[in-house]
Amino acid sequence: MSDEKIDKLIWLKEVGQMIGGYSKRTVERMIKAGELPEAVYVRKRACLPESVVIDYIERQKQEASQ
């Protein structure tokens, strides 16, 4: 068995809530603008890996503190 950790996938609506109360549509726009990576689709629903969302939040915190 591999030591790789499998990321939890988060639906775009939940991603929006995590990064500041944004709507699913706003998250979709952020993906289209390149602010977030392309979504992964599960049963025709878009989601992002949890690690990607956490990295985005950390980058925003760093930019805000500068």
PDB file of N, CA, C and O in Angstrom, chain B, residues numbered from 101:
ATOM      1  N   MET B 101       0.825  -1.177   0.000  1.00  0.00           N
ATOM      2  CA  MET B 101       0.000   0.000   0.000  1.00  0.00           C
ATOM      3  C   MET B 101       0.877   1.250   0.000  1.00  0.00           C
ATOM      4  O   MET B 101       1.956   1.251   0.591  1.00  0.00           O
ATOM      5  N   SER B 102       0.427   2.290  -0.645  1.00  0.00           N
ATOM      6  CA  SER B 102       1.191   3.525  -0.774  1.00  0.00           C
ATOM      7  C   SER B 102       1.031   4.410   0.457  1.00  0.00           C
ATOM      8  O   SER B 102       0.023   4.346   1.161  1.00  0.00           O
ATOM      9  N   ASP B 103       2.046   5.238   0.702  1.00  0.00           N
ATOM     10  CA  ASP B 103       1.982   6.189   1.807  1.00  0.00           C
ATOM     11  C   ASP B 103       1.313   7.495   1.396  1.00  0.00           C
ATOM     12  O   ASP B 103       1.174   8.406   2.211  1.00  0.00           O
ATOM     13  N   GLU B 104       0.897   7.589   0.125  1.00  0.00           N
ATOM     14  CA  GLU B 104       0.253   8.810  -0.346  1.00  0.00           C
ATOM     15  C   GLU B 104      -1.079   9.018   0.351  1.00  0.00           C
ATOM     16  O   GLU B 104      -1.854   8.084   0.553  1.00  0.00           O
ATOM     17  N   LYS B 105      -1.320  10.268   0.712  1.00  0.00           N
ATOM     18  CA  LYS B 105      -2.594  10.614   1.328  1.00  0.00           C
ATOM     19  C   LYS B 105      -3.581  10.964   0.214  1.00  0.00           C
ATOM     20  O   LYS B 105      -3.251  11.715  -0.704  1.00  0.00           O
ATOM     21  N   ILE B 106      -4.765  10.427   0.299  1.00  0.00           N
ATOM     22  CA  ILE B 106      -5.794  10.735  -0.687  1.00  0.00           C
ATOM     23  C   ILE B 106      -6.567  11.947  -0.202  1.00  0.00           C
ATOM     24  O   ILE B 106      -7.093  11.965   0.911  1.00  0.00           O
ATOM     25  N   ASP B 107      -6.629  12.966  -1.064  1.00  0.00           N
ATOM     26  CA  ASP B 107      -7.333  14.196  -0.724  1.00  0.00           C
ATOM     27  C   ASP B 107      -8.841  13.994  -0.696  1.00  0.00           C
ATOM     28  O   ASP B 107      -9.416  13.288  -1.525  1.00  0.00           O
ATOM     29  N   LYS B 108      -9.446  14.625   0.263  1.00  0.00           N
ATOM     30  CA  LYS B 108     -10.902  14.689   0.310  1.00  0.00           C
ATOM     31  C   LYS B 108     -11.333  15.660  -0.791  1.00  0.00           C
ATOM     32  O   LYS B 108     -10.697  16.696  -0.984  1.00  0.00           O
ATOM     33  N   LEU B 109     -12.399  15.336  -1.508  1.00  0.00           N
ATOM     34  CA  LEU B 109     -12.919  16.228  -2.537  1.00  0.00           C
ATOM     35  C   LEU B 109     -14.044  17.070  -1.955  1.00  0.00           C
ATOM     36  O   LEU B 109     -14.894  16.569  -1.219  1.00  0.00           O
ATOM     37  N   ILE B 110     -14.038  18.360  -2.294  1.00  0.00           N
ATOM     38  CA  ILE B 110     -15.013  19.297  -1.741  1.00  0.00           C
ATOM     39  C   ILE B 110     -15.818  19.900  -2.885  1.00  0.00           C
ATOM     40  O   ILE B 110     -15.246  20.406  -3.851  1.00  0.00           O
ATOM     41  N   TRP B 111     -17.140  19.847  -2.777  1.00  0.00           N
ATOM     42  CA  TRP B 111     -18.022  20.430  -3.796  1.00  0.00           C
ATOM     43  C   TRP B 111     -17.789  21.934  -3.875  1.00  0.00           C
ATOM     44  O   TRP B 111     -17.424  22.559  -2.880  1.00  0.00           O
ATOM     45  N   LEU B 112     -17.999  22.518  -5.053  1.00  0.00           N
ATOM     46  CA  LEU B 112     -17.711  23.935  -5.257  1.00  0.00           C
ATOM     47  C   LEU B 112     -18.505  24.843  -4.328  1.00  0.00           C
ATOM     48  O   LEU B 112     -18.000  25.880  -3.899  1.00  0.00           O
ATOM     49  N   LYS B 113     -19.721  24.474  -4.017  1.00  0.00           N
ATOM     50  CA  LYS B 113     -20.517  25.283  -3.087  1.00  0.00           C
ATOM     51  C   LYS B 113     -19.818  25.359  -1.727  1.00  0.00           C
ATOM     52  O   LYS B 113     -19.756  26.426  -1.116  1.00  0.00           O
ATOM     53  N   GLU B 114     -19.297  24.230  -1.260  1.00  0.00           N
ATOM     54  CA  GLU B 114     -18.582  24.190   0.014  1.00  0.00           C
ATOM     55  C   GLU B 114     -17.255  24.946  -0.073  1.00  0.00           C
ATOM     56  O   GLU B 114     -16.835  25.587   0.891  1.00  0.00           O
ATOM     57  N   VAL B 115     -16.598  24.866  -1.232  1.00  0.00           N
ATOM     58  CA  VAL B 115     -15.353  25.614  -1.434  1.00  0.00           C
ATOM     59  C   VAL B 115     -15.626  27.103  -1.247  1.00  0.00           C
ATOM     60  O   VAL B 115     -14.870  27.799  -0.569  1.00  0.00           O
ATOM     61  N   GLY B 116     -16.704  27.586  -1.848  1.00  0.00           N
ATOM     62  CA  GLY B 116     -17.070  28.992  -1.719  1.00  0.00           C
ATOM     63  C   GLY B 116     -17.269  29.409  -0.281  1.00  0.00           C
ATOM     64  O   GLY B 116     -16.838  30.488   0.124  1.00  0.00           O
ATOM     65  N   GLN B 117     -17.916  28.562   0.489  1.00  0.00           N
ATOM     66  CA  GLN B 117     -18.137  28.860   1.903  1.00  0.00           C
ATOM     67  C   GLN B 117     -16.815  28.902   2.663  1.00  0.00           C
ATOM     68  O   GLN B 117     -16.632  29.733   3.552  1.00  0.00           O
ATOM     69  N   MET B 118     -15.900  28.012   2.316  1.00  0.00           N
ATOM     70  CA  MET B 118     -14.609  27.937   3.006  1.00  0.00           C
ATOM     71  C   MET B 118     -13.725  29.149   2.731  1.00  0.00           C
ATOM     72  O   MET B 118     -12.975  29.582   3.605  1.00  0.00           O
ATOM     73  N   ILE B 119     -13.811  29.693   1.529  1.00  0.00           N
ATOM     74  CA  ILE B 119     -12.881  30.768   1.160  1.00  0.00           C
ATOM     75  C   ILE B 119     -13.473  32.160   1.323  1.00  0.00           C
ATOM     76  O   ILE B 119     -12.879  33.139   0.872  1.00  0.00           O
ATOM     77  N   GLY B 120     -14.615  32.259   1.950  1.00  0.00           N
ATOM     78  CA  GLY B 120     -15.118  33.600   2.235  1.00  0.00           C
ATOM     79  C   GLY B 120     -16.585  33.820   1.961  1.00  0.00           C
ATOM     80  O   GLY B 120     -17.012  34.963   1.802  1.00  0.00           O
ATOM     81  N   GLY B 121     -17.362  32.774   1.903  1.00  0.00           N
ATOM     82  CA  GLY B 121     -18.794  32.929   1.710  1.00  0.00           C
ATOM     83  C   GLY B 121     -19.190  33.210   0.270  1.00  0.00           C
ATOM     84  O   GLY B 121     -20.239  33.801   0.017  1.00  0.00           O
ATOM     85  N   TYR B 122     -18.355  32.788  -0.676  1.00  0.00           N
ATOM     86  CA  TYR B 122     -18.666  32.998  -2.087  1.00  0.00           C
ATOM     87  C   TYR B 122     -19.672  31.968  -2.580  1.00  0.00           C
ATOM     88  O   TYR B 122     -19.812  30.889  -2.004  1.00  0.00           O
ATOM     89  N   SER B 123     -20.368  32.319  -3.654  1.00  0.00           N
ATOM     90  CA  SER B 123     -21.317  31.390  -4.264  1.00  0.00           C
ATOM     91  C   SER B 123     -20.566  30.376  -5.132  1.00  0.00           C
ATOM     92  O   SER B 123     -19.392  30.554  -5.456  1.00  0.00           O
ATOM     93  N   LYS B 124     -21.271  29.325  -5.492  1.00  0.00           N
ATOM     94  CA  LYS B 124     -20.705  28.316  -6.388  1.00  0.00           C
ATOM     95  C   LYS B 124     -20.306  28.974  -7.705  1.00  0.00           C
ATOM     96  O   LYS B 124     -19.251  28.670  -8.261  1.00  0.00           O
ATOM     97  N   ARG B 125     -21.144  29.867  -8.198  1.00  0.00           N
ATOM     98  CA  ARG B 125     -20.870  30.547  -9.473  1.00  0.00           C
ATOM     99  C   ARG B 125     -19.586  31.383  -9.385  1.00  0.00           C
ATOM    100  O   ARG B 125     -18.805  31.419 -10.336  1.00  0.00           O
ATOM    101  N   THR B 126     -19.372  32.040  -8.272  1.00  0.00           N
ATOM    102  CA  THR B 126     -18.143  32.825  -8.097  1.00  0.00           C
ATOM    103  C   THR B 126     -16.923  31.911  -8.118  1.00  0.00           C
ATOM    104  O   THR B 126     -15.899  32.254  -8.709  1.00  0.00           O
ATOM    105  N   VAL B 127     -17.027  30.758  -7.480  1.00  0.00           N
ATOM    106  CA  VAL B 127     -15.919  29.790  -7.501  1.00  0.00           C
ATOM    107  C   VAL B 127     -15.671  29.330  -8.936  1.00  0.00           C
ATOM    108  O   VAL B 127     -14.519  29.193  -9.347  1.00  0.00           O
ATOM    109  N   GLU B 128     -16.731  29.090  -9.699  1.00  0.00           N
ATOM    110  CA  GLU B 128     -16.580  28.703 -11.106  1.00  0.00           C
ATOM    111  C   GLU B 128     -15.850  29.797 -11.887  1.00  0.00           C
ATOM    112  O   GLU B 128     -15.001  29.500 -12.727  1.00  0.00           O
ATOM    113  N   ARG B 129     -16.177  31.050 -11.612  1.00  0.00           N
ATOM    114  CA  ARG B 129     -15.498  32.175 -12.281  1.00  0.00           C
ATOM    115  C   ARG B 129     -14.018  32.220 -11.890  1.00  0.00           C
ATOM    116  O   ARG B 129     -13.159  32.503 -12.725  1.00  0.00           O
ATOM    117  N   MET B 130     -13.732  31.943 -10.633  1.00  0.00           N
ATOM    118  CA  MET B 130     -12.344  31.934 -10.164  1.00  0.00           C
ATOM    119  C   MET B 130     -11.548  30.842 -10.876  1.00  0.00           C
ATOM    120  O   MET B 130     -10.380  31.039 -11.209  1.00  0.00           O
ATOM    121  N   ILE B 131     -12.173  29.702 -11.105  1.00  0.00           N
ATOM    122  CA  ILE B 131     -11.523  28.610 -11.837  1.00  0.00           C
ATOM    123  C   ILE B 131     -11.257  29.054 -13.271  1.00  0.00           C
ATOM    124  O   ILE B 131     -10.163  28.851 -13.798  1.00  0.00           O
ATOM    125  N   LYS B 132     -12.253  29.654 -13.891  1.00  0.00           N
ATOM    126  CA  LYS B 132     -12.114  30.111 -15.277  1.00  0.00           C
ATOM    127  C   LYS B 132     -11.028  31.173 -15.400  1.00  0.00           C
ATOM    128  O   LYS B 132     -10.318  31.220 -16.405  1.00  0.00           O
ATOM    129  N   ALA B 133     -10.892  32.031 -14.380  1.00  0.00           N
ATOM    130  CA  ALA B 133      -9.883  33.095 -14.387  1.00  0.00           C
ATOM    131  C   ALA B 133      -8.487  32.577 -14.042  1.00  0.00           C
ATOM    132  O   ALA B 133      -7.510  33.315 -14.168  1.00  0.00           O
ATOM    133  N   GLY B 134      -8.383  31.323 -13.612  1.00  0.00           N
ATOM    134  CA  GLY B 134      -7.087  30.748 -13.271  1.00  0.00           C
ATOM    135  C   GLY B 134      -6.671  30.959 -11.824  1.00  0.00           C
ATOM    136  O   GLY B 134      -5.549  30.620 -11.448  1.00  0.00           O
ATOM    137  N   GLU B 135      -7.562  31.516 -11.005  1.00  0.00           N
ATOM    138  CA  GLU B 135      -7.244  31.713  -9.586  1.00  0.00           C
ATOM    139  C   GLU B 135      -7.251  30.388  -8.827  1.00  0.00           C
ATOM    140  O   GLU B 135      -6.552  30.233  -7.826  1.00  0.00           O
ATOM    141  N   LEU B 136      -8.035  29.448  -9.306  1.00  0.00           N
ATOM    142  CA  LEU B 136      -8.105  28.091  -8.755  1.00  0.00           C
ATOM    143  C   LEU B 136      -7.907  27.116  -9.907  1.00  0.00           C
ATOM    144  O   LEU B 136      -8.219  27.453 -11.049  1.00  0.00           O
ATOM    145  N   PRO B 137      -7.397  25.912  -9.639  1.00  0.00           N
ATOM    146  CA  PRO B 137      -7.191  24.939 -10.717  1.00  0.00           C
ATOM    147  C   PRO B 137      -8.508  24.358 -11.225  1.00  0.00           C
ATOM    148  O   PRO B 137      -9.564  24.534 -10.616  1.00  0.00           O
ATOM    149  N   GLU B 138      -8.415  23.669 -12.346  1.00  0.00           N
ATOM    150  CA  GLU B 138      -9.594  23.026 -12.926  1.00  0.00           C
ATOM    151  C   GLU B 138     -10.234  22.068 -11.925  1.00  0.00           C
ATOM    152  O   GLU B 138      -9.550  21.405 -11.146  1.00  0.00           O
ATOM    153  N   ALA B 139     -11.534  22.017 -11.969  1.00  0.00           N
ATOM    154  CA  ALA B 139     -12.289  21.151 -11.065  1.00  0.00           C
ATOM    155  C   ALA B 139     -12.200  19.695 -11.513  1.00  0.00           C
ATOM    156  O   ALA B 139     -11.954  19.395 -12.681  1.00  0.00           O
ATOM    157  N   VAL B 140     -12.403  18.818 -10.563  1.00  0.00           N
ATOM    158  CA  VAL B 140     -12.520  17.381 -10.800  1.00  0.00           C
ATOM    159  C   VAL B 140     -14.015  17.087 -10.798  1.00  0.00           C
ATOM    160  O   VAL B 140     -14.754  17.640  -9.983  1.00  0.00           O
ATOM    161  N   TYR B 141     -14.464  16.228 -11.696  1.00  0.00           N
ATOM    162  CA  TYR B 141     -15.895  15.934 -11.762  1.00  0.00           C
ATOM    163  C   TYR B 141     -16.195  14.536 -11.235  1.00  0.00           C
ATOM    164  O   TYR B 141     -15.567  13.553 -11.628  1.00  0.00           O
ATOM    165  N   VAL B 142     -17.164  14.478 -10.342  1.00  0.00           N
ATOM    166  CA  VAL B 142     -17.645  13.222  -9.785  1.00  0.00           C
ATOM    167  C   VAL B 142     -19.154  13.209  -9.986  1.00  0.00           C
ATOM    168  O   VAL B 142     -19.873  14.041  -9.433  1.00  0.00           O
ATOM    169  N   ARG B 143     -19.619  12.261 -10.778  1.00  0.00           N
ATOM    170  CA  ARG B 143     -21.053  12.177 -11.083  1.00  0.00           C
ATOM    171  C   ARG B 143     -21.606  13.508 -11.576  1.00  0.00           C
ATOM    172  O   ARG B 143     -22.671  13.952 -11.148  1.00  0.00           O
ATOM    173  N   LYS B 144     -20.869  14.129 -12.472  1.00  0.00           N
ATOM    174  CA  LYS B 144     -21.241  15.398 -13.112  1.00  0.00           C
ATOM    175  C   LYS B 144     -21.261  16.592 -12.164  1.00  0.00           C
ATOM    176  O   LYS B 144     -21.761  17.658 -12.523  1.00  0.00           O
ATOM    177  N   ARG B 145     -20.724  16.425 -10.963  1.00  0.00           N
ATOM    178  CA  ARG B 145     -20.622  17.542 -10.012  1.00  0.00           C
ATOM    179  C   ARG B 145     -19.160  17.925  -9.876  1.00  0.00           C
ATOM    180  O   ARG B 145     -18.282  17.071  -9.744  1.00  0.00           O
ATOM    181  N   ALA B 146     -18.919  19.224  -9.910  1.00  0.00           N
ATOM    182  CA  ALA B 146     -17.548  19.729  -9.833  1.00  0.00           C
ATOM    183  C   ALA B 146     -17.092  19.832  -8.383  1.00  0.00           C
ATOM    184  O   ALA B 146     -17.854  20.219  -7.498  1.00  0.00           O
ATOM    185  N   CYS B 147     -15.838  19.478  -8.164  1.00  0.00           N
ATOM    186  CA  CYS B 147     -15.256  19.589  -6.831  1.00  0.00           C
ATOM    187  C   CYS B 147     -13.760  19.850  -6.963  1.00  0.00           C
ATOM    188  O   CYS B 147     -13.173  19.701  -8.035  1.00  0.00           O
ATOM    189  N   LEU B 148     -13.169  20.240  -5.853  1.00  0.00           N
ATOM    190  CA  LEU B 148     -11.729  20.477  -5.789  1.00  0.00           C
ATOM    191  C   LEU B 148     -11.141  19.676  -4.635  1.00  0.00           C
ATOM    192  O   LEU B 148     -11.814  19.442  -3.631  1.00  0.00           O
ATOM    193  N   PRO B 149      -9.886  19.256  -4.774  1.00  0.00           N
ATOM    194  CA  PRO B 149      -9.230  18.578  -3.657  1.00  0.00           C
ATOM    195  C   PRO B 149      -9.063  19.532  -2.475  1.00  0.00           C
ATOM    196  O   PRO B 149      -8.786  20.718  -2.657  1.00  0.00           O
ATOM    197  N   GLU B 150      -9.231  19.010  -1.283  1.00  0.00           N
ATOM    198  CA  GLU B 150      -9.136  19.818  -0.070  1.00  0.00           C
ATOM    199  C   GLU B 150      -7.785  20.528   0.032  1.00  0.00           C
ATOM    200  O   GLU B 150      -7.727  21.680   0.463  1.00  0.00           O
ATOM    201  N   SER B 151      -6.710  19.864  -0.355  1.00  0.00           N
ATOM    202  CA  SER B 151      -5.376  20.473  -0.252  1.00  0.00           C
ATOM    203  C   SER B 151      -5.261  21.718  -1.127  1.00  0.00           C
ATOM    204  O   SER B 151      -4.570  22.668  -0.759  1.00  0.00           O
ATOM    205  N   VAL B 152      -5.923  21.725  -2.273  1.00  0.00           N
ATOM    206  CA  VAL B 152      -5.908  22.887  -3.163  1.00  0.00           C
ATOM    207  C   VAL B 152      -6.598  24.070  -2.497  1.00  0.00           C
ATOM    208  O   VAL B 152      -6.121  25.202  -2.574  1.00  0.00           O
ATOM    209  N   VAL B 153      -7.713  23.801  -1.849  1.00  0.00           N
ATOM    210  CA  VAL B 153      -8.475  24.859  -1.179  1.00  0.00           C
ATOM    211  C   VAL B 153      -7.666  25.422  -0.009  1.00  0.00           C
ATOM    212  O   VAL B 153      -7.604  26.637   0.175  1.00  0.00           O
ATOM    213  N   ILE B 154      -7.056  24.553   0.768  1.00  0.00           N
ATOM    214  CA  ILE B 154      -6.247  24.998   1.908  1.00  0.00           C
ATOM    215  C   ILE B 154      -5.052  25.821   1.424  1.00  0.00           C
ATOM    216  O   ILE B 154      -4.724  26.846   2.023  1.00  0.00           O
ATOM    217  N   ASP B 155      -4.400  25.382   0.347  1.00  0.00           N
ATOM    218  CA  ASP B 155      -3.282  26.149  -0.218  1.00  0.00           C
ATOM    219  C   ASP B 155      -3.743  27.535  -0.655  1.00  0.00           C
ATOM    220  O   ASP B 155      -3.049  28.523  -0.417  1.00  0.00           O
ATOM    221  N   TYR B 156      -4.900  27.611  -1.286  1.00  0.00           N
ATOM    222  CA  TYR B 156      -5.443  28.902  -1.726  1.00  0.00           C
ATOM    223  C   TYR B 156      -5.672  29.823  -0.525  1.00  0.00           C
ATOM    224  O   TYR B 156      -5.306  30.998  -0.559  1.00  0.00           O
ATOM    225  N   ILE B 157      -6.271  29.288   0.521  1.00  0.00           N
ATOM    226  CA  ILE B 157      -6.538  30.084   1.727  1.00  0.00           C
ATOM    227  C   ILE B 157      -5.227  30.589   2.326  1.00  0.00           C
ATOM    228  O   ILE B 157      -5.133  31.755   2.710  1.00  0.00           O
ATOM    229  N   GLU B 158      -4.223  29.730   2.409  1.00  0.00           N
ATOM    230  CA  GLU B 158      -2.924  30.128   2.962  1.00  0.00           C
ATOM    231  C   GLU B 158      -2.270  31.223   2.121  1.00  0.00           C
ATOM    232  O   GLU B 158      -1.702  32.168   2.668  1.00  0.00           O
ATOM    233  N   ARG B 159      -2.349  31.101   0.790  1.00  0.00           N
ATOM    234  CA  ARG B 159      -1.793  32.142  -0.085  1.00  0.00           C
ATOM    235  C   ARG B 159      -2.493  33.476   0.145  1.00  0.00           C
ATOM    236  O   ARG B 159      -1.847  34.524   0.171  1.00  0.00           O
ATOM    237  N   GLN B 160      -3.812  33.437   0.311  1.00  0.00           N
ATOM    238  CA  GLN B 160      -4.563  34.669   0.545  1.00  0.00           C
ATOM    239  C   GLN B 160      -4.157  35.313   1.868  1.00  0.00           C
ATOM    240  O   GLN B 160      -4.044  36.535   1.964  1.00  0.00           O
ATOM    241  N   LYS B 161      -3.940  34.485   2.881  1.00  0.00           N
ATOM    242  CA  LYS B 161      -3.493  35.002   4.180  1.00  0.00           C
ATOM    243  C   LYS B 161      -2.130  35.670   4.056  1.00  0.00           C
ATOM    244  O   LYS B 161      -1.909  36.744   4.615  1.00  0.00           O
ATOM    245  N   GLN B 162      -1.213  35.034   3.321  1.00  0.00           N
ATOM    246  CA  GLN B 162       0.128  35.589   3.144  1.00  0.00           C
ATOM    247  C   GLN B 162       0.078  36.910   2.390  1.00  0.00           C
ATOM    248  O   GLN B 162       0.773  37.860   2.753  1.00  0.00           O
ATOM    249  N   GLU B 163      -0.736  36.977   1.344  1.00  0.00           N
ATOM    250  CA  GLU B 163      -0.856  38.212   0.569  1.00  0.00           C
ATOM    251  C   GLU B 163      -1.463  39.328   1.414  1.00  0.00           C
ATOM    252  O   GLU B 163      -1.073  40.488   1.283  1.00  0.00           O
ATOM    253  N   ALA B 164      -2.404  38.988   2.271  1.00  0.00           N
ATOM    254  CA  ALA B 164      -3.057  39.993   3.111  1.00  0.00           C
ATOM    255  C   ALA B 164      -2.103  40.546   4.165  1.00  0.00           C
ATOM    256  O   ALA B 164      -2.225  41.704   4.567  1.00  0.00           O
ATOM    257  N   SER B 165      -1.159  39.729   4.614  1.00  0.00           N
ATOM    258  CA  SER B 165      -0.243  40.167   5.668  1.00  0.00           C
ATOM    259  C   SER B 165       0.932  40.980   5.130  1.00  0.00           C
ATOM    260  O   SER B 165       1.698  41.546   5.910  1.00  0.00           O
ATOM    261  N   GLN B 166       1.081  41.044   3.827  1.00  0.00           N
ATOM    262  CA  GLN B 166       2.207  41.793   3.236  1.00  0.00           C
ATOM    263  C   GLN B 166       1.859  43.235   3.000  1.00  0.00           C
ATOM    264  O   GLN B 166       2.691  43.999   2.511  1.00  0.00           O
TER     265      GLN B 166
END
